[in-house]
């Protein structure tokens, strides 16, 4: 028993994992995870500005589920914001709404929702539908008091348009996300064990005796796994299309090109871990230490906008967060190169930073 305790004390990484993982899990599940996201970014297309428009916007904000980030948008801009995922909802107030309302014609208001993740919009849509009878209570007074809901129907009606996933099928959201989760797990794990395996087997000395530079060794370690990653991508895409019926609204070629940036980011994490770890056990532990926040804070399991700001800031650093937005945008929204670039450049920056760290660590190994 004393021998095992002494070994644990000397193996600082294992001891840190034993203490750190429970703390991380309690922090993430206790503070960061929220299945009922609030303050979802919303754009407003107001074709007329009246007291009713202001009351409707205020009613949505008071529900707690909506936060107006574009108060005077147009159709082109709102379409782009939805495609890029920068807003979750778009409210359209049509011209002539006030006149039709005062005549008792029950005009319609359009609410478009980015429903690629049904769990992120379900409660907000339910809150919208309940506002039809109360949003204009303080404005419909005097001769308009008869329009206030009671036994009569609500003075207006909502038209909810669930974009990109109108039926709210969970597989459309989960299956594309699985590609990112599987690539994260396998790419990092396989490369993390690459250098440490050679160190433990004694073949690293032979590799260091060859006339190669650090960057050449890292590229040589990474390149074979790119092909393996694309094999996994092909399997998942075929299953998504022919088993789960996930729609392919965008270009598969663009998706494969964007996937390369994510595979490169994952492989650089793995090779950097392998240059730091002293054994395969440590490499596995560090892989799990990176994988746990990735799967919890990326928006795969829980709505990303339901997390507090500090958790979203951490999630924005993780490659899986941007890849999930990229693949769902291409498959479900039909995004093109312009929309993809917003998610590709963070992956390239992450790859460059982690690769620089890995090269620095590997040069220390060479020395």
FIROMI-87786 format. One record per residue (C-alpha): residue number from 1; residue in one letter; x, y, z. Coordinates in pm, whole numbers, padded with zeros to 5 digits. Layout:
+-----+---+--------+--------+--------+
:   k : r :      x :      y :      z :
+-----+---+--------+--------+--------+
: NUM : A :      X :      Y :      Z :
...
+-----+---+--------+--------+--------+
END
This chain:
+-----+---+--------+--------+--------+
:   k : r :      x :      y :      z :
+-----+---+--------+--------+--------+
:   1 : X :  00000 :  00000 :  00000 :
:   2 : X :  00282 :  00240 :  00086 :
:   3 : X :  00452 :  00152 : -00242 :
:   4 : X :  00139 :  00241 : -00442 :
:   5 : X :  00097 :  00567 : -00253 :
:   6 : X :  00459 :  00662 : -00321 :
:   7 : X :  00413 :  00587 : -00691 :
:   8 : X :  00097 :  00797 : -00706 :
:   9 : X :  00277 :  01083 : -00535 :
:  10 : X :  00558 :  01067 : -00791 :
:  11 : X :  00318 :  01040 : -01086 :
:  12 : X :  00187 :  01395 : -01063 :
:  13 : X : -00023 :  01372 : -01379 :
:  14 : X : -00219 :  01072 : -01253 :
:  15 : X : -00270 :  01240 : -00916 :
:  16 : X : -00387 :  01558 : -01090 :
:  17 : X : -00633 :  01356 : -01299 :
:  18 : X : -00772 :  01185 : -00989 :
:  19 : X : -00841 :  01521 : -00828 :
:  20 : X : -00904 :  01732 : -01135 :
:  21 : X : -01160 :  01521 : -01322 :
:  22 : X : -01418 :  01517 : -01039 :
:  23 : X : -01375 :  01892 : -00996 :
:  24 : X : -01415 :  01954 : -01369 :
:  25 : X : -01721 :  01730 : -01391 :
:  26 : X : -01890 :  01895 : -01093 :
:  27 : X : -01811 :  02241 : -01232 :
:  28 : X : -01936 :  02164 : -01582 :
:  29 : X : -02248 :  01972 : -01485 :
:  30 : X : -02328 :  02195 : -01191 :
:  31 : X : -02269 :  02539 : -01343 :
:  32 : X : -02216 :  02517 : -01721 :
:  33 : X : -02477 :  02268 : -01841 :
:  34 : X : -02826 :  02404 : -01897 :
:  35 : X : -03092 :  02230 : -02107 :
:  36 : X : -03317 :  02537 : -02106 :
:  37 : X : -03121 :  02811 : -02286 :
:  38 : X : -03228 :  03172 : -02237 :
:  39 : X : -03143 :  03505 : -02403 :
:  40 : X : -03122 :  03353 : -02750 :
:  41 : X : -03001 :  03605 : -03013 :
:  42 : X : -03292 :  03733 : -03223 :
:  43 : X : -03319 :  03961 : -03524 :
:  44 : X : -03626 :  04173 : -03602 :
:  45 : X : -03754 :  04261 : -03949 :
:  46 : X : -03995 :  04546 : -03878 :
:  47 : X : -04171 :  04656 : -04195 :
:  48 : X : -04363 :  04907 : -03986 :
:  49 : X : -04273 :  05077 : -03658 :
:  50 : X : -04575 :  05115 : -03433 :
:  51 : X : -04658 :  05084 : -03066 :
:  52 : X : -04762 :  04726 : -03133 :
:  53 : X : -04420 :  04640 : -03278 :
:  54 : X : -04246 :  04780 : -02969 :
:  55 : X : -04481 :  04592 : -02737 :
:  56 : X : -04424 :  04263 : -02921 :
:  57 : X : -04046 :  04300 : -02903 :
:  58 : X : -04067 :  04390 : -02534 :
:  59 : X : -04292 :  04091 : -02464 :
:  60 : X : -04043 :  03855 : -02628 :
:  61 : X : -03755 :  04002 : -02426 :
:  62 : X : -03952 :  03982 : -02102 :
:  63 : X : -04007 :  03610 : -02157 :
:  64 : X : -03635 :  03564 : -02094 :
:  65 : X : -03582 :  03348 : -02401 :
:  66 : X : -03503 :  03619 : -02655 :
:  67 : X : -03235 :  03887 : -02680 :
:  68 : X : -03266 :  04134 : -02966 :
:  69 : X : -02929 :  04169 : -03136 :
:  70 : X : -03056 :  04314 : -03465 :
:  71 : X : -03346 :  04554 : -03411 :
:  72 : X : -03380 :  04672 : -03772 :
:  73 : X : -03272 :  04387 : -03998 :
:  74 : X : -03383 :  04301 : -04352 :
:  75 : X : -03459 :  03971 : -04520 :
:  76 : X : -03116 :  03933 : -04680 :
:  77 : X : -02927 :  04006 : -04360 :
:  78 : X : -03150 :  03786 : -04145 :
:  79 : X : -03107 :  03498 : -04389 :
:  80 : X : -02731 :  03533 : -04364 :
:  81 : X : -02738 :  03558 : -03983 :
:  82 : X : -02947 :  03240 : -03959 :
:  83 : X : -02719 :  03054 : -04201 :
:  84 : X : -02408 :  03152 : -04006 :
:  85 : X : -02573 :  03066 : -03673 :
:  86 : X : -02527 :  03417 : -03538 :
:  87 : X : -02896 :  03445 : -03450 :
:  88 : X : -03137 :  03177 : -03335 :
:  89 : X : -03464 :  03352 : -03426 :
:  90 : X : -03595 :  03610 : -03670 :
:  91 : X : -03920 :  03799 : -03599 :
:  92 : X : -04095 :  03956 : -03898 :
:  93 : X : -04362 :  04224 : -03843 :
:  94 : X : -04535 :  04271 : -04183 :
:  95 : X : -04652 :  04600 : -04325 :
:  96 : X : -05014 :  04672 : -04239 :
:  97 : X : -05003 :  04467 : -03920 :
:  98 : X : -05140 :  04751 : -03699 :
:  99 : X : -05425 :  04829 : -03936 :
: 100 : X : -05528 :  04465 : -03969 :
: 101 : X : -05502 :  04421 : -03591 :
: 102 : X : -05732 :  04715 : -03518 :
: 103 : X : -05985 :  04585 : -03769 :
: 104 : X : -05998 :  04251 : -03588 :
: 105 : X : -05858 :  04056 : -03883 :
: 106 : X : -05616 :  03853 : -03666 :
: 107 : X : -05297 :  03925 : -03865 :
: 108 : X : -05002 :  03688 : -03855 :
: 109 : X : -04649 :  03737 : -03728 :
: 110 : X : -04368 :  03522 : -03866 :
: 111 : X : -04107 :  03373 : -03632 :
: 112 : X : -03826 :  03184 : -03802 :
: 113 : X : -03616 :  02956 : -03583 :
: 114 : X : -03283 :  02788 : -03646 :
: 115 : X : -03405 :  02439 : -03558 :
: 116 : X : -03088 :  02247 : -03639 :
: 117 : X : -03076 :  02172 : -03264 :
: 118 : X : -03440 :  02114 : -03158 :
: 119 : X : -03352 :  02114 : -02789 :
: 120 : X : -03218 :  02471 : -02812 :
: 121 : X : -03540 :  02618 : -02950 :
: 122 : X : -03820 :  02400 : -02811 :
: 123 : X : -03888 :  02593 : -02490 :
: 124 : X : -03851 :  02931 : -02661 :
: 125 : X : -04107 :  02838 : -02927 :
: 126 : X : -04346 :  02720 : -02657 :
: 127 : X : -04305 :  03056 : -02480 :
: 128 : X : -04380 :  03243 : -02805 :
: 129 : X : -04707 :  03062 : -02857 :
: 130 : X : -04826 :  03163 : -02512 :
: 131 : X : -04760 :  03534 : -02577 :
: 132 : X : -05034 :  03578 : -02839 :
: 133 : X : -05297 :  03639 : -02572 :
: 134 : X : -05091 :  03867 : -02343 :
: 135 : X : -04835 :  04060 : -02552 :
: 136 : X : -05072 :  04345 : -02644 :
: 137 : X : -05290 :  04356 : -02333 :
: 138 : X : -05179 :  04708 : -02237 :
: 139 : X : -05223 :  04846 : -02590 :
: 140 : X : -05569 :  04715 : -02674 :
: 141 : X : -05771 :  04955 : -02459 :
: 142 : X : -06081 :  05166 : -02511 :
: 143 : X : -06272 :  05066 : -02822 :
: 144 : X : -06000 :  04807 : -02894 :
: 145 : X : -06065 :  04634 : -02563 :
: 146 : X : -06293 :  04382 : -02733 :
: 147 : X : -05988 :  04244 : -02915 :
: 148 : X : -05820 :  04135 : -02594 :
: 149 : X : -05836 :  03763 : -02552 :
: 150 : X : -06094 :  03618 : -02325 :
: 151 : X : -06343 :  03378 : -02465 :
: 152 : X : -06255 :  03525 : -02808 :
: 153 : X : -05944 :  03410 : -02999 :
: 154 : X : -05616 :  03599 : -02959 :
: 155 : X : -05595 :  03928 : -03157 :
: 156 : X : -05314 :  03791 : -03375 :
: 157 : X : -05146 :  03459 : -03445 :
: 158 : X : -04791 :  03337 : -03465 :
: 159 : X : -04659 :  03155 : -03769 :
: 160 : X : -04366 :  02946 : -03648 :
: 161 : X : -04125 :  02841 : -03921 :
: 162 : X : -03868 :  02588 : -03802 :
: 163 : X : -03585 :  02629 : -04049 :
: 164 : X : -03350 :  02350 : -04158 :
: 165 : X : -03519 :  02082 : -03945 :
: 166 : X : -03894 :  02150 : -03954 :
: 167 : X : -03992 :  01814 : -03806 :
: 168 : X : -03748 :  01847 : -03514 :
: 169 : X : -03578 :  01515 : -03592 :
: 170 : X : -03302 :  01461 : -03336 :
: 171 : X : -03092 :  01245 : -03569 :
: 172 : X : -03040 :  01541 : -03802 :
: 173 : X : -02856 :  01714 : -03520 :
: 174 : X : -02687 :  01421 : -03346 :
: 175 : X : -02555 :  01215 : -03638 :
: 176 : X : -02351 :  01496 : -03802 :
: 177 : X : -02220 :  01589 : -03458 :
: 178 : X : -02106 :  01232 : -03403 :
: 179 : X : -01856 :  01277 : -03683 :
: 180 : X : -01680 :  01547 : -03485 :
: 181 : X : -01692 :  01348 : -03160 :
: 182 : X : -01554 :  01032 : -03321 :
: 183 : X : -01278 :  01219 : -03504 :
: 184 : X : -01183 :  01402 : -03185 :
: 185 : X : -01157 :  01080 : -02986 :
: 186 : X : -00976 :  00867 : -03243 :
: 187 : X : -00745 :  01125 : -03401 :
: 188 : X : -00617 :  01260 : -03070 :
: 189 : X : -00588 :  00919 : -02907 :
: 190 : X : -00400 :  00754 : -03196 :
: 191 : X : -00152 :  01035 : -03239 :
: 192 : X : -00110 :  01090 : -02865 :
: 193 : X :  00017 :  00734 : -02840 :
: 194 : X :  00248 :  00777 : -03142 :
: 195 : X :  00561 :  00927 : -02989 :
: 196 : X :  00513 :  00781 : -02640 :
: 197 : X :  00492 :  00430 : -02788 :
: 198 : X :  00828 :  00477 : -02959 :
: 199 : X :  00980 :  00615 : -02640 :
: 200 : X :  00865 :  00314 : -02439 :
: 201 : X :  00981 :  00068 : -02706 :
: 202 : X :  01318 :  00239 : -02746 :
: 203 : X :  01275 :  00317 : -03116 :
: 204 : X :  01275 :  00692 : -03056 :
: 205 : X :  01655 :  00690 : -03033 :
: 206 : X :  01676 :  00541 : -03382 :
: 207 : X :  01434 :  00808 : -03509 :
: 208 : X :  01637 :  01088 : -03349 :
: 209 : X :  01955 :  00949 : -03510 :
: 210 : X :  01810 :  01010 : -03858 :
: 211 : X :  01875 :  01344 : -04035 :
: 212 : X :  01522 :  01481 : -03992 :
: 213 : X :  01388 :  01798 : -03836 :
: 214 : X :  01121 :  01823 : -03571 :
: 215 : X :  00856 :  01946 : -03817 :
: 216 : X :  00933 :  01654 : -04050 :
: 217 : X :  00882 :  01404 : -03771 :
: 218 : X :  00551 :  01564 : -03671 :
: 219 : X :  00423 :  01576 : -04028 :
: 220 : X :  00528 :  01216 : -04077 :
: 221 : X :  00338 :  01116 : -03766 :
: 222 : X :  00028 :  01312 : -03863 :
: 223 : X : -00006 :  01238 : -04236 :
: 224 : X : -00110 :  00869 : -04220 :
: 225 : X : -00392 :  00945 : -03979 :
: 226 : X : -00544 :  01199 : -04219 :
: 227 : X : -00631 :  00909 : -04450 :
: 228 : X : -00771 :  00715 : -04154 :
: 229 : X : -00980 :  01015 : -04059 :
: 230 : X : -01131 :  01040 : -04406 :
: 231 : X : -01219 :  00670 : -04395 :
: 232 : X : -01414 :  00739 : -04076 :
: 233 : X : -01576 :  01044 : -04238 :
: 234 : X : -01688 :  00836 : -04535 :
: 235 : X : -01842 :  00570 : -04310 :
: 236 : X : -02031 :  00827 : -04102 :
: 237 : X : -02156 :  01021 : -04406 :
: 238 : X : -02284 :  00703 : -04574 :
: 239 : X : -02462 :  00600 : -04255 :
: 240 : X : -02604 :  00951 : -04210 :
: 241 : X : -02744 :  00954 : -04564 :
: 242 : X : -02870 :  00600 : -04613 :
: 243 : X : -02944 :  00481 : -04258 :
: 244 : X : -03064 :  00794 : -04077 :
: 245 : X : -03183 :  00995 : -04378 :
: 246 : X : -02994 :  01313 : -04287 :
: 247 : X : -03043 :  01570 : -04567 :
: 248 : X : -02737 :  01681 : -04761 :
: 249 : X : -02834 :  02038 : -04847 :
: 250 : X : -02479 :  02158 : -04917 :
: 251 : X : -02174 :  02043 : -05110 :
: 252 : X : -02008 :  01724 : -04987 :
: 253 : X : -01683 :  01837 : -05150 :
: 254 : X : -01682 :  02157 : -04945 :
: 255 : X : -01759 :  01954 : -04634 :
: 256 : X : -01463 :  01722 : -04696 :
: 257 : X : -01237 :  02023 : -04750 :
: 258 : X : -01355 :  02185 : -04427 :
: 259 : X : -01315 :  01855 : -04243 :
: 260 : X : -00946 :  01858 : -04327 :
: 261 : X : -00894 :  02163 : -04106 :
: 262 : X : -01064 :  01987 : -03814 :
: 263 : X : -00865 :  01666 : -03863 :
: 264 : X : -00544 :  01870 : -03869 :
: 265 : X : -00644 :  02048 : -03547 :
: 266 : X : -00719 :  01719 : -03371 :
: 267 : X : -00396 :  01558 : -03489 :
: 268 : X : -00184 :  01849 : -03370 :
: 269 : X : -00343 :  01816 : -03026 :
: 270 : X : -00258 :  01446 : -03022 :
: 271 : X :  00100 :  01493 : -03135 :
: 272 : X :  00151 :  01771 : -02879 :
: 273 : X :  00017 :  01549 : -02602 :
: 274 : X :  00253 :  01272 : -02713 :
: 275 : X :  00549 :  01510 : -02691 :
: 276 : X :  00455 :  01601 : -02333 :
: 277 : X :  00350 :  01263 : -02191 :
: 278 : X :  00617 :  01030 : -02059 :
: 279 : X :  00416 :  00711 : -02106 :
: 280 : X :  00119 :  00577 : -02296 :
: 281 : X : -00084 :  00583 : -01975 :
: 282 : X : -00018 :  00954 : -01932 :
: 283 : X : -00105 :  01014 : -02298 :
: 284 : X : -00439 :  00839 : -02250 :
: 285 : X : -00511 :  01042 : -01937 :
: 286 : X : -00432 :  01372 : -02111 :
: 287 : X : -00648 :  01269 : -02408 :
: 288 : X : -00944 :  01210 : -02177 :
: 289 : X : -00871 :  01540 : -02000 :
: 290 : X : -00911 :  01719 : -02335 :
: 291 : X : -01201 :  01509 : -02464 :
: 292 : X : -01431 :  01563 : -02165 :
: 293 : X : -01464 :  01943 : -02194 :
: 294 : X : -01484 :  01912 : -02572 :
: 295 : X : -01791 :  01690 : -02568 :
: 296 : X : -01965 :  01889 : -02291 :
: 297 : X : -01886 :  02248 : -02394 :
: 298 : X : -01905 :  02223 : -02774 :
: 299 : X : -02283 :  02208 : -02805 :
: 300 : X : -02296 :  01840 : -02894 :
: 301 : X : -02476 :  01713 : -02585 :
: 302 : X : -02629 :  02034 : -02453 :
: 303 : X : -02732 :  02364 : -02617 :
: 304 : X : -02428 :  02588 : -02652 :
: 305 : X : -02619 :  02910 : -02581 :
: 306 : X : -02760 :  02762 : -02263 :
: 307 : X : -02418 :  02778 : -02097 :
: 308 : X : -02290 :  03080 : -01902 :
: 309 : X : -02055 :  03325 : -02072 :
: 310 : X : -01739 :  03182 : -01918 :
: 311 : X : -01827 :  02832 : -02039 :
: 312 : X : -01906 :  02964 : -02388 :
: 313 : X : -01566 :  03137 : -02391 :
: 314 : X : -01396 :  02804 : -02320 :
: 315 : X : -01611 :  02631 : -02578 :
: 316 : X : -01514 :  02884 : -02845 :
: 317 : X : -01151 :  02773 : -02808 :
: 318 : X : -01229 :  02405 : -02868 :
: 319 : X : -01207 :  02277 : -03228 :
: 320 : X : -01514 :  02056 : -03190 :
: 321 : X : -01737 :  02362 : -03132 :
: 322 : X : -01651 :  02514 : -03468 :
: 323 : X : -01663 :  02183 : -03654 :
: 324 : X : -02013 :  02110 : -03526 :
: 325 : X : -02129 :  02445 : -03661 :
: 326 : X : -01949 :  02380 : -03988 :
: 327 : X : -02088 :  02034 : -04057 :
: 328 : X : -02444 :  02115 : -03947 :
: 329 : X : -02432 :  02430 : -04155 :
: 330 : X : -02325 :  02246 : -04469 :
: 331 : X : -02551 :  01943 : -04434 :
: 332 : X : -02866 :  02107 : -04296 :
: 333 : X : -02843 :  02469 : -04412 :
: 334 : X : -02657 :  02431 : -04739 :
: 335 : X : -02385 :  02677 : -04638 :
: 336 : X : -02125 :  02775 : -04895 :
: 337 : X : -01760 :  02881 : -04870 :
: 338 : X : -01838 :  03225 : -04723 :
: 339 : X : -02042 :  03084 : -04434 :
: 340 : X : -01791 :  02801 : -04384 :
: 341 : X : -01497 :  03038 : -04351 :
: 342 : X : -01641 :  03180 : -04029 :
: 343 : X : -01585 :  02836 : -03873 :
: 344 : X : -01271 :  02730 : -04062 :
: 345 : X : -01041 :  03016 : -03965 :
: 346 : X : -01067 :  02947 : -03588 :
: 347 : X : -00963 :  02587 : -03661 :
: 348 : X : -00661 :  02707 : -03858 :
: 349 : X : -00557 :  02945 : -03581 :
: 350 : X : -00596 :  02670 : -03321 :
: 351 : X : -00387 :  02433 : -03535 :
: 352 : X : -00106 :  02687 : -03576 :
: 353 : X : -00089 :  02765 : -03203 :
: 354 : X : -00095 :  02403 : -03088 :
: 355 : X :  00153 :  02300 : -03360 :
: 356 : X :  00395 :  02570 : -03240 :
: 357 : X :  00367 :  02438 : -02884 :
: 358 : X :  00421 :  02082 : -03003 :
: 359 : X :  00726 :  02177 : -03210 :
: 360 : X :  00878 :  02358 : -02914 :
: 361 : X :  00827 :  02054 : -02689 :
: 362 : X :  00961 :  01821 : -02954 :
: 363 : X :  01277 :  02030 : -03001 :
: 364 : X :  01337 :  01993 : -02628 :
: 365 : X :  01313 :  01617 : -02678 :
: 366 : X :  01564 :  01638 : -02961 :
: 367 : X :  01801 :  01834 : -02738 :
+-----+---+--------+--------+--------+
END
